Amino acid sequence: MIINSKVKSFQLPDGRTISIETGKLANQADGAVVVSMGDTMLLATVVSNKEIREDQDFFPLSVDYKEKYASTGKFPGGFFKREARPSEHEILIARLVDRALRPLFPDDYKAETQVIITLISGEKDTAPDALAALAASSALSLSDIPFNGPISETRVAKINGEFKINPSLSEMENAELDLIVAASIDNVVMVEGEMKEISEEVMLEAIQFAHETIKIQCQTQLDLAAEVEKAKPKRDYPKPEGDEELKKQLHDFAYDKVYEVAQSFITKKKERSEAFAAIKEEFLASLSEEELEEKEKLVKEYFSDIHKEAARKLVLDERMRLDGRKLDEVRPIWCDIDYLPSAHGSAIFTRGETQSLVTATLGTKLDEQTIDGAVIEGTSTFMLHYNFPPFSTGEAKPIRGTSRREVGHGNLALRALKPVIPGENENPYTIRLVSDILESNGSSSMASVCGGTLALMDAGVKITKPVSGIAMGLISDSESGKYAVLSDILGDEDHLGDMDFKVTGTRDGITACQMDIKVEGLSSSILKEALEQAKKGRLHILDIMEETIREPREDYKPHVPRIEKIIVDKEFIGLIIGPGGKTIQDLQKETETTIVIEEKGDKGVIDIFSLNKASIEAAKAKIKGMVAVPEVGEIYKGKVKSIVPFGAFIEILPGKDGLLHISEITWRHLKNVEEELKVGDDVEVKLIGLDERTGKLKLSRKVLMKKPERG
């Protein structure tokens, strides 16, 4: 059998080679490629149905990213030992690819389309996510599916002052900037990443640096597609039927009325929506029953276009927005902290009609999140979970587990706050933030960032600086050249606009961003303007937040469990744990504490966790006693453990006994030890020596007593 495979390759700036191969695997898919870099290989497939479901009014695109554990020679965890539902890591990568691809399908294409990207071989130090969109776009470009690509994604990091494309995982540990940039040959379409308080100028420079590499990747896809027969021409598909007469009739009837509602600057989302809906219902009421049955769907579609046209014209011509704000004006904000008395930390952040209730919970090492992926593994001591219940938008919908959107928004807020979380020396806790969105009308992920900052400070976590976030929008017209950059966008402005650009940061720099662009040709000057306007809004929000709480609480709340840390030599870990864990279990029970021991290098790191400070002190004393080395000449408070004819054995430190000879108990002559001591007595003794042969401890009690004078 002849395998008709084709391969194209290109080089990254550091000389590494990436290849795209098609024709060898998965040939029944509409498009399939294997993208390789070193020993890392991704298989991407795409299939799109040729028949479109009747009355399909949206584009059913699904993008899945899967990591096979066999790709790195590992077994999946769990009872069944097989890959199951996608991890958060896989969901986040799938979302990155989805957001880059989705805007590039024709607006009238409604066929169900599925993209699957699978890690089939992986290197331990290579992050495959930077290759996922390249693989997906290549599969689409080599198929007959209508697609206005190609695009590609690449990671750009700044390490030791230099930009690097697709660095290794170990190199990323020292990065001050980590961006995933998606672009076509001509335009940037998506950006997401985290930074360590970098400037707006550095971020722009990083995006431009990444785009230069992406241009090469896109051209390679075009070169390969030119050699693949399947890729040309693209398939025909049924176009939705229109009604130009109805379109004009509705426009003549509704446009001025819609513009008038838009210009009335109604601040409440529900009231504004009802006013627009009333115009549509008025037109529908003018139709006969036959016309209504035939044309209602088209009326709704055309009315949406009119709504979009009027709202955009208002912004571009009047420089005003649907709720009456100026372009750079942030909605009214109010904040509160310590709202939930039993939580370790809590905050409410409300901006306009968007509200987040955030809780902070402080736990131990036992609460760490285990990360067990095919490539990335380890633990996490900082988690942020975002919940978006249907009531937040006034809807009743079934709740079917955590959505991909919730995972993505939570991850963005986590990345925003991660740079200001103190290190383990300043913060011994595992931290979990939960943002519950109680109202939503735009920028709920940014409300989670602001509320998260407040909740952390209310909990007493010593964050280095407060962080705020803002969502920026864009309305533009390519024909007139007019554009408007919008601060703190509404949900309507996100839907009607050309950009959703979320930026978070401290007063000193950006900590995270996420940008999706729906329009071609976003210039660097507009992007720069958006970043500068975002900084102004970010600082305004920080001013209001600091009126509520300026610095973290000096101490944790009384009901927050306390953690204290002890460092011991590694050799003592076994002694503290004891045979089968008996010693540490008894110690926890006796002192009413939770004790966690972790081996780090040549040291043992011990965390002692309890609601009661006295319990912590008791456990510390016990442990210090276990690891203490007895010193000759030191005085110890011990306990009589056993009595023998020639003396008593005294425990002077946990697990360390010494012999108190009968002659060293007192100055007077004793016939038996019981004349002075019994088992369980507390006794003060001095270590007077070590038996050179056995190493046993020699104790004396009488040297601590005044010697009687001879009578």
C-alpha positions as CSV (number, residue, x, y, z in Angstrom):
1,M,0.0,0.0,0.0
2,I,1.3,3.4,-1.0
3,I,1.0,6.1,1.7
4,N,0.6,9.5,0.1
5,S,1.8,11.7,2.9
6,K,3.0,15.3,2.5
7,V,5.2,17.3,5.0
8,K,6.1,20.9,5.4
9,S,8.4,22.3,8.1
10,F,9.6,25.7,9.5
11,Q,12.0,26.8,12.1
12,L,11.5,28.8,15.3
13,P,13.9,31.7,16.0
14,D,16.1,29.4,18.1
15,G,16.5,26.8,15.4
16,R,14.0,24.2,16.6
17,T,12.0,22.6,13.8
18,I,8.2,22.2,13.6
19,S,6.7,20.0,10.9
20,I,3.1,19.5,9.6
21,E,2.3,16.1,8.1
22,T,-0.9,15.0,6.4
23,G,-2.0,11.9,4.5
24,K,-0.6,9.3,6.9
25,L,-3.2,9.2,9.7
26,A,-7.0,9.5,10.0
27,N,-7.7,9.9,6.3
28,Q,-11.5,9.5,6.7
29,A,-11.7,12.8,8.5
30,D,-12.3,15.9,6.4
31,G,-8.9,17.1,7.4
32,A,-6.1,15.5,9.5
33,V,-2.6,16.5,10.4
34,V,0.2,15.6,12.7
35,V,2.2,18.5,14.1
36,S,5.6,17.6,15.6
37,M,8.3,19.5,17.5
38,G,11.0,17.2,18.8
39,D,9.3,14.2,20.3
40,T,6.0,16.1,20.9
41,M,3.3,15.1,18.4
42,L,-0.3,16.4,18.1
43,L,-2.9,14.7,15.9
44,A,-5.6,17.2,14.8
45,T,-8.8,16.1,13.0
46,V,-11.8,18.0,11.7
47,V,-15.1,16.8,10.4
48,S,-18.0,18.9,9.3
49,N,-21.4,17.5,8.4
50,K,-22.5,18.2,4.8
51,E,-26.2,18.4,5.7
52,I,-27.4,21.3,7.9
53,R,-30.3,20.8,10.3
54,E,-33.4,22.7,9.4
55,D,-34.0,25.9,11.4
56,Q,-30.3,25.8,12.5
57,D,-29.7,29.4,13.6
58,F,-26.3,29.1,15.2
59,F,-22.9,27.6,14.3
60,P,-22.4,24.3,16.2
61,L,-18.6,24.2,16.5
62,S,-17.0,22.0,19.1
63,V,-13.3,21.9,19.9
64,D,-11.8,19.3,22.1
65,Y,-8.2,18.9,23.3
66,K,-7.1,15.5,24.8
67,E,-3.8,14.4,26.3
68,K,-3.2,10.6,26.1
69,Y,-1.3,9.4,29.2
70,A,0.5,6.9,27.0
71,S,2.0,9.8,25.2
72,T,4.4,10.3,28.1
73,G,4.5,6.7,29.3
74,K,2.1,7.1,32.2
75,F,-1.0,5.4,33.5
76,P,-4.1,7.5,34.2
77,G,-5.1,7.8,37.8
78,G,-8.3,6.7,39.4
79,F,-10.0,3.3,39.7
80,F,-10.7,2.7,36.0
81,K,-7.2,3.7,34.8
82,R,-8.4,5.3,31.6
83,E,-8.8,8.8,30.3
84,A,-12.2,10.1,31.3
85,R,-13.7,13.6,31.2
86,P,-11.4,16.5,30.2
87,S,-9.3,18.1,33.0
88,E,-9.4,21.8,33.5
89,H,-6.0,22.0,31.8
90,E,-7.5,20.4,28.7
91,I,-10.6,22.5,28.8
92,L,-8.5,25.7,28.9
93,I,-6.4,24.7,25.9
94,A,-9.6,23.8,23.9
95,R,-11.0,27.2,24.7
96,L,-7.9,28.9,23.5
97,V,-8.2,27.1,20.1
98,D,-12.0,27.6,19.9
99,R,-11.7,31.3,20.5
100,A,-9.1,31.7,17.7
101,L,-11.0,29.6,15.1
102,R,-14.6,30.5,15.6
103,P,-14.6,34.0,14.1
104,L,-13.0,32.7,10.9
105,F,-15.9,30.6,9.7
106,P,-18.3,32.3,7.3
107,D,-21.2,33.9,9.2
108,D,-23.8,31.9,7.2
109,Y,-22.1,28.5,7.8
110,K,-24.3,26.4,10.1
111,A,-23.1,22.8,9.6
112,E,-22.1,20.9,12.8
113,T,-18.3,20.9,12.9
114,Q,-16.0,19.1,15.3
115,V,-12.3,19.7,15.9
116,I,-10.3,17.1,18.0
117,I,-6.7,17.7,18.9
118,T,-4.9,14.8,20.7
119,L,-1.5,14.7,22.3
120,I,-0.1,11.4,21.0
121,S,3.5,11.8,22.0
122,G,4.9,14.2,24.6
123,E,8.1,15.4,26.1
124,K,8.2,16.1,29.8
125,D,9.7,19.6,29.4
126,T,7.6,20.7,26.3
127,A,4.3,22.5,26.7
128,P,2.0,21.1,23.8
129,D,-0.6,23.8,24.2
130,A,1.4,26.3,22.0
131,L,1.0,23.9,19.1
132,A,-2.7,23.0,19.4
133,A,-4.2,25.9,17.3
134,L,-1.5,25.4,14.6
135,A,-2.6,21.7,14.4
136,A,-6.3,22.6,14.3
137,S,-5.9,25.3,11.7
138,S,-3.8,23.1,9.5
139,A,-6.4,20.4,9.6
140,L,-9.1,22.9,8.5
141,S,-6.8,24.5,5.9
142,L,-6.2,21.1,4.3
143,S,-9.9,20.2,4.2
144,D,-12.7,21.4,2.0
145,I,-14.5,23.0,4.9
146,P,-15.2,26.8,4.4
147,F,-12.6,28.6,6.7
148,N,-11.1,32.0,6.3
149,G,-7.8,31.0,7.8
150,P,-5.2,29.9,8.3
151,I,-4.3,31.1,11.8
152,S,-1.8,29.9,14.4
153,E,-1.1,30.4,18.1
154,T,2.3,30.7,19.7
155,R,3.5,31.2,23.2
156,V,5.8,34.2,23.8
157,A,7.6,34.6,27.1
158,K,10.1,37.2,28.5
159,I,12.9,35.4,30.2
160,N,16.0,37.3,31.6
161,G,15.0,40.3,29.6
162,E,14.6,38.5,26.2
163,F,11.6,37.3,24.3
164,K,11.4,33.6,23.5
165,I,8.9,31.7,21.4
166,N,7.5,28.4,22.8
167,P,10.0,28.1,25.7
168,S,10.3,24.9,27.7
169,L,8.4,24.3,30.9
170,S,11.6,24.7,33.0
171,E,12.4,28.0,31.3
172,M,8.9,29.2,32.1
173,E,9.7,29.1,35.8
174,N,11.7,32.3,35.3
175,A,9.4,34.1,32.9
176,E,8.1,37.5,33.8
177,L,5.5,37.3,30.9
178,D,3.6,34.4,29.5
179,L,1.4,35.1,26.5
180,I,-0.5,32.9,24.1
181,V,-1.1,35.0,20.9
182,A,-3.3,33.8,18.0
183,A,-3.2,35.5,14.6
184,S,-3.6,35.2,10.9
185,I,-0.9,36.5,8.5
186,D,-2.5,40.0,8.7
187,N,-4.2,40.3,12.1
188,V,-4.0,39.4,15.7
189,V,-7.3,37.7,16.7
190,M,-6.7,36.5,20.3
191,V,-4.4,37.1,23.3
192,E,-4.3,35.5,26.7
193,G,-1.7,35.3,29.4
194,E,-0.2,36.3,32.8
195,M,2.5,38.7,33.7
196,K,4.5,39.9,36.7
197,E,3.4,43.6,36.6
198,I,4.7,44.4,33.2
199,S,4.1,47.7,31.4
200,E,1.7,48.2,28.5
201,E,4.7,48.9,26.2
202,V,6.3,45.5,27.0
203,M,3.0,43.7,26.3
204,L,2.5,45.4,22.9
205,E,6.1,44.5,22.0
206,A,5.5,40.8,23.0
207,I,2.4,40.6,20.8
208,Q,4.2,42.0,17.8
209,F,7.2,39.6,18.4
210,A,4.8,36.6,18.5
211,H,3.0,37.8,15.3
212,E,6.2,37.7,13.3
213,T,6.6,34.0,14.0
214,I,2.9,33.3,13.4
215,K,3.2,34.7,9.9
216,I,5.7,32.0,9.0
217,Q,3.5,29.3,10.5
218,C,0.5,30.5,8.5
219,Q,2.5,30.6,5.2
220,T,3.6,27.1,5.8
221,Q,0.0,26.0,6.1
222,L,-0.8,27.7,2.8
223,D,2.1,26.1,1.1
224,L,1.0,22.6,2.3
225,A,-2.6,23.3,1.3
226,A,-1.5,24.2,-2.2
227,E,-0.3,20.6,-2.6
228,V,-3.4,18.9,-1.2
229,E,-6.1,18.2,-3.7
230,K,-8.9,18.0,-1.0
231,A,-8.2,21.6,0.1
232,K,-9.3,23.1,-3.2
233,P,-12.0,24.2,-3.8
234,K,-13.9,24.6,-0.6
235,R,-17.3,22.8,-0.5
236,D,-20.5,24.5,-1.4
237,Y,-23.1,24.7,1.3
238,P,-26.8,25.9,1.5
239,K,-27.1,29.6,2.2
240,P,-30.0,30.8,4.3
241,E,-32.8,32.3,2.2
242,G,-33.3,36.0,2.7
243,D,-36.2,38.5,2.1
244,E,-34.8,41.8,1.0
245,E,-38.3,43.4,0.9
246,L,-39.0,42.3,4.5
247,K,-35.6,43.5,5.5
248,K,-36.2,47.0,4.1
249,Q,-39.8,47.1,5.5
250,L,-38.5,46.3,9.0
251,H,-35.6,48.8,8.8
252,D,-38.0,51.6,7.7
253,F,-40.4,50.7,10.5
254,A,-37.9,50.1,13.4
255,Y,-34.5,51.8,12.9
256,D,-35.5,55.3,14.1
257,K,-37.5,53.8,17.1
258,V,-34.5,51.6,18.0
259,Y,-32.1,54.5,17.8
260,E,-34.5,56.6,20.0
261,V,-34.5,53.9,22.7
262,A,-30.7,53.6,22.5
263,Q,-30.4,57.4,22.8
264,S,-32.7,57.5,25.9
265,F,-29.8,56.0,27.9
266,I,-31.8,53.5,30.0
267,T,-29.4,52.3,32.7
268,K,-31.2,49.0,33.6
269,K,-30.5,46.1,31.3
270,K,-34.0,44.5,31.8
271,E,-35.8,47.8,31.0
272,R,-33.7,48.5,28.0
273,S,-34.2,45.0,26.6
274,E,-38.0,45.3,27.1
275,A,-38.0,48.6,25.3
276,F,-36.2,47.1,22.3
277,A,-38.4,44.0,22.4
278,A,-41.6,46.1,22.4
279,I,-40.6,47.6,19.0
280,K,-40.0,44.1,17.5
281,E,-43.4,42.9,18.9
282,E,-45.1,45.9,17.5
283,F,-43.9,45.0,14.0
284,L,-44.8,41.3,14.4
285,A,-48.3,42.4,15.5
286,S,-48.7,44.1,12.1
287,L,-48.2,40.8,10.2
288,S,-50.9,38.4,9.3
289,E,-50.9,34.9,10.9
290,E,-49.6,33.4,7.6
291,E,-46.8,36.1,7.4
292,L,-46.0,35.6,11.1
293,E,-45.6,31.9,10.7
294,E,-43.4,32.3,7.6
295,K,-41.3,35.3,8.5
296,E,-41.0,35.5,12.4
297,K,-37.6,33.9,12.4
298,L,-36.3,36.3,9.7
299,V,-37.8,39.3,11.6
300,K,-35.9,38.3,14.7
301,E,-32.6,38.0,12.7
302,Y,-33.1,41.3,10.9
303,F,-34.1,43.1,14.0
304,S,-30.9,42.0,15.7
305,D,-29.0,43.5,12.9
306,I,-30.9,46.8,13.2
307,H,-30.3,46.9,17.0
308,K,-26.6,46.4,16.4
309,E,-26.5,49.1,13.7
310,A,-28.3,51.7,15.8
311,A,-26.3,51.0,18.9
312,R,-23.0,51.2,17.1
313,K,-24.0,54.4,15.2
314,L,-24.9,56.0,18.6
315,V,-21.4,55.3,19.9
316,L,-19.5,56.4,16.7
317,D,-21.6,59.5,16.0
318,E,-22.7,60.7,19.4
319,R,-19.7,59.3,21.4
320,M,-22.2,58.1,24.0
321,R,-23.3,54.6,25.1
322,L,-26.5,52.7,25.7
323,D,-26.6,53.5,29.4
324,G,-25.5,57.2,28.9
325,R,-21.9,56.8,30.0
326,K,-19.0,58.5,28.3
327,L,-16.6,56.2,26.4
328,D,-14.0,56.0,29.2
329,E,-16.5,56.1,32.1
330,V,-16.7,53.2,34.6
331,R,-20.1,52.2,36.0
332,P,-20.9,53.0,39.7
333,I,-19.1,50.7,42.1
334,W,-19.7,49.7,45.7
335,C,-17.8,47.2,47.8
336,D,-18.2,45.5,51.2
337,I,-16.0,43.1,53.2
338,D,-16.5,40.7,56.1
339,Y,-20.1,40.1,54.9
340,L,-20.2,36.4,55.8
341,P,-19.3,36.0,59.5
342,S,-18.3,32.4,59.4
343,A,-16.1,32.6,56.2
344,H,-12.3,33.1,56.7
345,G,-12.6,36.1,54.3
346,S,-15.5,37.5,52.2
347,A,-16.2,40.4,49.9
348,I,-18.9,41.8,47.7
349,F,-17.9,43.7,44.6
350,T,-20.7,45.4,42.6
351,R,-20.1,47.4,39.4
352,G,-23.3,48.5,37.7
353,E,-25.5,45.4,37.3
354,T,-22.6,43.0,37.7
355,Q,-22.1,41.6,41.2
356,S,-19.6,39.0,42.7
357,L,-19.7,37.5,46.1
358,V,-16.3,36.1,46.9
359,T,-15.2,33.9,49.8
360,A,-11.7,33.0,50.8
361,T,-10.9,29.8,52.7
362,L,-7.5,29.0,54.3
363,G,-6.4,25.4,54.6
364,T,-3.4,23.2,55.1
365,K,-1.0,21.2,52.9
366,L,-3.6,18.5,53.0
367,D,-5.9,20.7,51.0
368,E,-3.5,21.3,48.1
369,Q,-4.8,20.4,44.7
370,T,-3.0,17.5,43.0
371,I,-2.2,18.1,39.3
372,D,-1.7,14.8,37.5
373,G,-1.7,15.4,33.7
374,A,0.1,13.6,31.0
375,V,2.8,16.3,30.8
376,I,2.2,18.7,33.7
377,E,2.1,17.3,37.3
378,G,2.6,18.7,40.8
379,T,0.4,20.5,43.4
380,S,-1.3,23.9,43.6
381,T,-1.8,25.9,46.8
382,F,-3.9,28.6,45.2
383,M,-7.3,27.9,43.6
384,L,-10.0,30.2,42.3
385,H,-13.4,28.8,41.3
386,Y,-16.0,30.9,39.4
387,N,-19.7,30.0,39.4
388,F,-22.3,31.6,37.1
389,P,-25.8,30.5,38.2
390,P,-28.6,31.2,35.7
391,F,-30.4,33.6,38.2
392,S,-27.5,36.1,37.7
393,T,-29.1,37.0,34.3
394,G,-32.7,36.5,35.4
395,E,-33.0,33.1,33.7
396,A,-34.2,29.7,34.8
397,K,-31.9,27.0,33.3
398,P,-30.9,23.5,34.5
399,I,-27.5,23.4,36.2
400,R,-25.4,20.6,34.7
401,G,-22.0,20.8,36.4
402,T,-19.2,23.3,35.8
403,S,-19.3,24.8,32.3
404,R,-16.2,25.5,30.1
405,R,-17.0,29.2,30.4
406,E,-16.8,29.0,34.2
407,V,-13.5,27.1,34.0
408,G,-12.1,29.8,31.7
409,H,-13.3,32.8,33.6
410,G,-12.0,31.3,36.9
411,N,-8.6,30.6,35.4
412,L,-8.3,34.2,34.1
413,A,-9.1,35.6,37.6
414,L,-6.7,33.2,39.2
415,R,-3.9,34.2,36.8
416,A,-4.6,37.9,37.6
417,L,-4.2,37.4,41.4
418,K,-1.4,34.7,41.4
419,P,1.5,37.2,41.1
420,V,0.5,39.0,44.3
421,I,0.0,35.8,46.5
422,P,2.9,35.7,49.0
423,G,5.4,32.8,48.9
424,E,5.2,29.8,51.3
425,N,7.5,31.5,53.8
426,E,5.1,34.4,54.2
427,N,1.9,32.3,53.6
428,P,1.8,28.8,55.0
429,Y,-1.9,28.3,53.8
430,T,-3.5,26.6,50.9
431,I,-6.0,29.3,49.6
432,R,-9.3,28.7,47.8
433,L,-11.3,31.7,46.5
434,V,-14.8,31.1,45.2
435,S,-16.5,33.8,43.1
436,D,-20.3,33.4,42.9
437,I,-21.8,35.8,40.3
438,L,-25.1,37.1,41.7
439,E,-25.8,39.6,38.9
440,S,-24.3,39.8,35.4
441,N,-24.2,42.5,32.8
442,G,-20.7,42.4,31.5
443,S,-17.2,41.9,33.1
444,S,-18.1,39.3,35.7
445,S,-14.6,37.8,35.5
446,M,-13.1,41.2,36.3
447,A,-15.6,41.6,39.2
448,S,-14.1,38.3,40.4
449,V,-10.6,39.7,40.3
450,C,-11.7,42.8,42.3
451,G,-13.8,40.8,44.8
452,G,-11.0,38.3,45.1
453,T,-8.5,41.0,46.1
454,L,-10.9,42.3,48.7
455,A,-11.7,38.8,50.1
456,L,-7.9,38.0,50.4
457,M,-7.2,41.2,52.3
458,D,-10.3,40.6,54.5
459,A,-8.9,37.1,55.3
460,G,-5.6,38.5,56.3
461,V,-3.6,37.1,53.4
462,K,-0.6,39.4,53.0
463,I,-0.9,40.0,49.3
464,T,1.9,42.2,47.9
465,K,-0.5,44.7,46.2
466,P,-4.2,45.0,45.4
467,V,-5.3,43.9,41.9
468,S,-8.2,45.3,39.9
469,G,-9.6,44.4,36.4
470,I,-11.5,46.0,33.6
471,A,-13.1,44.8,30.3
472,M,-12.5,47.1,27.3
473,G,-14.5,47.1,24.1
474,L,-14.3,48.5,20.6
475,I,-16.8,49.8,18.1
476,S,-15.2,50.5,14.7
477,D,-16.3,51.3,11.1
478,S,-13.8,50.4,8.4
479,E,-15.5,52.6,5.7
480,S,-15.4,55.9,7.7
481,G,-12.4,55.0,9.8
482,K,-14.3,56.0,12.9
483,Y,-13.7,54.0,16.1
484,A,-14.4,54.2,19.8
485,V,-12.6,52.4,22.7
486,L,-15.1,51.6,25.5
487,S,-14.2,51.1,29.2
488,D,-16.1,48.7,31.4
489,I,-18.3,47.2,28.7
490,L,-21.9,46.1,29.2
491,G,-23.1,42.7,28.1
492,D,-24.8,44.4,25.1
493,E,-21.6,46.1,24.2
494,D,-19.7,42.9,24.2
495,H,-22.3,41.3,21.9
496,L,-22.5,44.3,19.6
497,G,-18.9,45.3,19.6
498,D,-15.7,44.3,17.8
499,M,-13.4,43.5,20.8
500,D,-13.5,42.1,24.3
501,F,-10.2,43.0,26.0
502,K,-9.9,42.2,29.7
503,V,-6.9,43.7,31.5
504,T,-6.0,43.2,35.2
505,G,-3.1,44.6,37.2
506,T,-1.8,46.5,40.2
507,R,-0.8,50.2,40.2
508,D,2.6,49.2,38.9
509,G,1.7,46.9,36.0
510,I,-0.4,44.3,34.2
511,T,-0.8,40.8,35.8
512,A,-3.1,39.1,33.2
513,C,-5.1,39.8,30.1
514,Q,-7.5,38.1,27.7
515,M,-8.4,39.6,24.3
516,D,-10.8,38.4,21.6
517,I,-11.1,40.4,18.4
518,K,-14.1,40.1,16.0
519,V,-12.8,42.6,13.4
520,E,-10.0,42.5,10.9
521,G,-7.1,44.9,11.1
522,L,-6.9,46.0,14.7
523,S,-4.0,48.5,14.5
524,S,-1.2,48.8,17.1
525,S,-2.3,52.4,17.8
526,I,-5.8,51.3,18.7
527,L,-4.5,48.5,20.9
528,K,-2.1,51.0,22.6
529,E,-5.0,53.4,23.2
530,A,-7.1,50.6,24.7
531,L,-4.3,49.6,27.1
532,E,-3.8,53.2,28.2
533,Q,-7.6,53.7,28.7
534,A,-7.7,50.4,30.6
535,K,-4.9,51.5,32.9
536,K,-6.9,54.7,33.7
537,G,-10.0,52.6,34.5
538,R,-8.0,50.1,36.5
539,L,-6.5,52.8,38.8
540,H,-10.0,54.4,39.3
541,I,-11.3,51.0,40.4
542,L,-8.4,50.5,42.8
543,D,-9.1,53.9,44.4
544,I,-12.7,52.8,45.2
545,M,-11.6,49.4,46.5
546,E,-9.0,51.0,48.8
547,E,-11.8,53.1,50.4
548,T,-13.2,49.8,51.6
549,I,-9.9,48.2,52.7
550,R,-6.4,49.5,52.0
551,E,-4.2,46.7,53.4
552,P,-4.7,43.1,54.5
553,R,-5.8,42.6,58.1
554,E,-3.0,42.6,60.5
555,D,-4.1,39.2,61.8
556,Y,-6.3,36.4,60.7
557,K,-9.9,36.3,62.1
558,P,-10.3,34.4,65.4
559,H,-12.0,31.4,63.7
560,V,-9.2,31.0,61.1
561,P,-7.0,27.9,61.9
562,R,-3.4,28.8,62.6
563,I,-0.4,27.3,61.0
564,E,3.1,27.4,62.3
565,K,6.2,25.9,60.6
566,I,9.2,24.1,62.0
567,I,12.2,23.1,60.0
568,V,14.2,20.0,61.2
569,D,17.0,18.0,59.8
570,K,15.9,15.3,57.4
571,E,17.2,12.5,59.6
572,F,14.5,13.2,62.3
573,I,11.5,12.8,59.9
574,G,11.3,9.0,60.6
575,L,11.5,9.6,64.4
576,I,8.7,12.1,64.3
577,I,6.4,9.9,62.2
578,G,7.2,6.7,64.2
579,P,6.6,3.1,63.2
580,G,3.5,3.0,61.0
581,G,2.8,6.6,61.8
582,K,2.0,5.9,65.4
583,T,4.2,8.6,66.9
584,I,2.7,11.4,64.8
585,Q,-0.8,10.1,65.2
586,D,-0.5,10.0,69.0
587,L,1.0,13.5,68.9
588,Q,-1.9,14.9,66.9
589,K,-4.5,13.3,69.1
590,E,-2.7,14.4,72.3
591,T,-2.3,18.0,71.2
592,E,-5.5,18.3,69.0
593,T,-3.5,19.4,66.0
594,T,-3.0,18.5,62.4
595,I,0.6,17.9,61.5
596,V,2.0,17.7,57.9
597,I,5.6,16.8,57.2
598,E,7.2,17.4,53.8
599,E,10.7,16.5,52.8
600,K,12.5,19.3,51.0
601,G,16.2,18.7,50.2
602,D,18.0,17.8,53.4
603,K,15.3,19.3,55.6
604,G,11.9,18.3,56.9
605,V,9.3,21.0,56.8
606,I,6.6,20.6,59.4
607,D,3.3,22.5,59.4
608,I,1.3,22.4,62.6
609,F,-2.3,23.4,62.1
610,S,-4.9,24.1,64.8
611,L,-7.6,26.5,65.9
612,N,-6.0,26.6,69.4
613,K,-2.6,28.4,69.8
614,A,-1.9,26.5,73.0
615,S,-2.3,23.2,71.1
616,I,0.2,24.4,68.5
617,E,2.7,25.4,71.2
618,A,2.3,22.0,72.9
619,A,2.9,20.2,69.6
620,K,5.9,22.4,68.8
621,A,7.4,21.7,72.2
622,K,7.0,17.9,71.7
623,I,8.6,18.0,68.3
624,K,11.4,20.2,69.4
625,G,12.0,17.8,72.2
626,M,12.2,14.9,69.8
627,V,14.8,16.5,67.6
628,A,16.8,18.1,70.4
629,V,20.3,16.6,71.0
630,P,21.0,16.2,74.8
631,E,23.9,18.3,76.0
632,V,26.1,17.5,79.0
633,G,25.6,20.2,81.7
634,E,22.0,21.0,80.7
635,I,19.2,20.8,83.2
636,Y,16.0,19.0,82.0
637,K,12.5,18.6,83.4
638,G,11.8,14.9,83.0
639,K,9.4,12.2,84.0
640,V,10.0,8.9,85.8
641,K,9.4,6.2,83.2
642,S,10.5,3.1,85.2
643,I,12.2,2.1,88.4
644,V,14.9,-0.6,88.8
645,P,16.8,-1.7,91.9
646,F,19.8,0.4,91.0
647,G,17.9,3.6,90.0
648,A,15.3,5.2,87.8
649,F,15.0,5.8,84.1
650,I,14.0,9.4,83.3
651,E,12.6,10.6,80.0
652,I,14.3,14.0,79.6
653,L,13.2,14.5,76.0
654,P,10.6,12.7,73.9
655,G,12.0,9.3,73.2
656,K,15.3,10.0,75.1
657,D,15.8,8.3,78.5
658,G,18.7,8.6,80.9
659,L,19.6,6.6,84.0
660,L,19.3,8.4,87.3
661,H,21.4,6.1,89.5
662,I,20.2,5.5,93.1
663,S,23.3,7.2,94.3
664,E,22.5,10.4,92.3
665,I,18.9,10.8,93.5
666,T,19.6,12.5,96.8
667,W,22.5,13.2,99.1
668,R,21.3,10.9,101.8
669,H,21.7,7.1,101.5
670,L,18.7,5.3,100.1
671,K,17.9,1.6,100.6
672,N,15.5,1.7,97.6
673,V,14.4,4.2,95.0
674,E,10.8,4.2,96.0
675,E,11.8,6.2,99.2
676,E,12.1,9.3,96.9
677,L,10.5,8.5,93.5
678,K,7.6,6.7,91.9
679,V,6.7,6.1,88.3
680,G,5.1,9.2,86.7
681,D,6.8,11.7,89.0
682,D,8.1,14.9,87.4
683,V,11.7,15.4,88.3
684,E,14.4,18.0,87.5
685,V,17.7,16.5,86.6
686,K,21.1,17.5,85.1
687,L,22.9,15.6,82.4
688,I,26.3,14.9,83.9
689,G,27.8,12.6,81.3
690,L,27.6,9.9,78.6
691,D,28.6,6.3,79.0
692,E,31.5,6.1,76.5
693,R,30.8,2.4,75.8
694,T,27.0,2.5,75.4
695,G,26.3,6.1,74.8
696,K,23.7,6.1,77.5
697,L,22.8,9.3,79.4
698,K,23.9,9.7,83.0
699,L,21.7,11.9,85.1
700,S,21.9,13.5,88.6
701,R,19.3,15.0,90.8
702,K,21.3,15.6,93.9
703,V,23.7,18.0,92.2
704,L,20.7,20.4,91.9
705,M,20.1,20.1,95.7
706,K,22.0,21.9,98.4
707,K,24.5,19.5,100.0
708,P,23.8,19.0,103.7
709,E,26.4,20.1,106.1
710,R,28.1,17.4,108.2
711,G,26.8,17.3,111.7
